Amino acid sequence: MAINVNAGRQEVIAAVQEIDGATVGAAGAQGGIQLPEGAIVLSGQLMVSEAFTGGVDITIAVAGGGLTITASDADAAGASFDGTVDGSVVGAGGASAVITTAGTTPTGGKAYVVIQYVVAGRAAFSEG
C-alpha cells in the first residue's frame, strides 16, 4: 500500500497573553487566548514574571481543546507551570482559553500564558 505524503508544511503557532493581578482577581472566569477551529494544542505554559500576591491558584483550560494548566500558589517570580494536553482538535467555532482562580484574590503579579498549536489541514508553505 502506498503512503500518501502531504507536501504542505506549517510552523507551530505560539499564542501569548499577558495576565496580571487585576485580570485574575476579577470575579468569575475570564476569557483568554482564542484558538481557531481545527487547532491541535501541542503545549501550554503559565510563566510567572512578577509574583502574584496572596498565593492565588490559577487554572487555564481550553474547553474541547484538550489543554489544562494548573498553577498552585503562583506567588514566585520565575515559576513555570506546564499544561497537560490530550490531542483533541478544537471544534466548530473555535475555543477560548478560560482563566479561573481560587484562593486569595491577588493585588499584584504578572504572568504570560503561552499556548502552542497547529491547525489541521493548514499549510503555510510547501516542500521544495
C-alpha positions in Angstrom: 0.0 0.0 0.0 1.4 3.4 -1.0 1.9 6.1 1.6 0.5 9.5 0.5 2.6 12.4 1.7 1.2 15.9 2.2 3.8 18.3 0.9 2.2 21.2 2.9 4.0 22.4 6.0 3.3 24.8 8.8 5.2 26.3 11.6 4.0 25.8 15.2 1.9 28.9 16.2 2.6 30.3 19.7 -0.2 32.4 21.1 0.9 34.6 24.0 -1.2 36.6 26.5 0.0 38.6 29.5 -2.2 38.4 32.6 -2.0 40.4 35.8 -3.5 40.6 39.3 -6.4 42.7 38.1 -7.2 40.1 35.3 -7.1 37.0 37.5 -8.6 38.8 40.5 -11.8 39.7 38.8 -14.8 37.5 39.8 -15.7 34.6 37.7 -14.0 33.1 34.6 -12.1 35.4 32.3 -11.7 34.8 28.5 -8.2 34.4 27.2 -6.5 33.3 24.0 -8.8 32.4 21.2 -8.0 29.2 19.3 -9.3 28.6 15.8 -11.5 25.7 14.6 -9.2 22.7 13.8 -6.4 23.7 16.2 -4.5 20.9 17.8 -2.8 22.1 21.1 0.7 20.9 21.4 1.7 22.5 24.7 0.7 25.2 27.2 2.6 27.1 29.9 2.0 29.7 32.5 5.2 31.6 33.3 5.1 34.0 36.2 7.2 37.1 35.6 6.2 39.0 38.7 5.0 37.1 41.8 1.2 37.2 42.5 0.4 38.3 46.0 -1.7 36.1 48.3 -1.0 32.6 47.0 -3.6 32.5 44.2 -4.3 29.3 42.3 -4.8 29.9 38.6 -6.4 27.4 36.2 -6.4 27.8 32.4 -8.5 25.4 30.3 -9.5 25.2 26.7 -12.9 23.6 26.6 -13.0 21.0 23.9 -9.4 21.9 23.0 -7.5 19.4 25.2 -5.5 21.7 27.4 -5.4 22.3 31.2 -2.8 24.4 33.1 -3.0 24.4 36.9 -0.8 26.8 38.8 -1.0 26.3 42.6 0.3 29.2 44.6 1.6 31.3 41.7 3.4 33.5 44.1 7.1 33.1 42.9 8.6 35.1 40.1 10.2 32.8 37.6 7.9 29.9 38.4 6.6 28.0 35.3 3.6 25.6 35.2 3.2 23.2 32.3 -0.1 22.2 31.0 -1.4 18.7 30.1 -2.7 18.1 26.6 -4.9 15.2 25.3 -4.6 15.6 21.5 -8.2 16.9 21.0 -9.0 19.0 17.9 -10.8 22.3 18.6 -14.3 22.0 17.2 -16.6 24.3 15.1 -16.4 28.0 16.0 -13.1 27.7 17.8 -12.5 27.8 21.6 -11.2 30.2 24.2 -8.6 29.5 26.9 -10.7 30.3 30.1 -8.8 31.7 33.1 -10.3 30.9 36.6 -8.9 31.5 40.0 -9.2 30.1 43.5 -7.8 31.1 46.9 -6.8 34.6 47.8 -7.6 37.4 45.3 -4.2 38.8 44.2 -3.4 42.6 44.3 -0.4 42.3 42.1 1.6 40.0 39.9 2.1 39.3 36.2 2.4 36.1 34.1 2.4 35.0 30.5 0.1 32.3 29.1 1.7 30.6 26.1 -0.2 28.1 24.0 1.5 26.3 21.1 -0.7 24.8 18.4 -1.0 23.8 14.8 -4.2 23.8 12.7 -5.2 20.6 10.9 -5.2 21.0 7.2 -3.5 24.3 7.1 -0.3 24.7 5.0 1.9 27.8 5.4 4.4 26.7 2.8 5.1 23.7 0.6 8.1 21.5 0.4 10.6 22.0 -2.4 
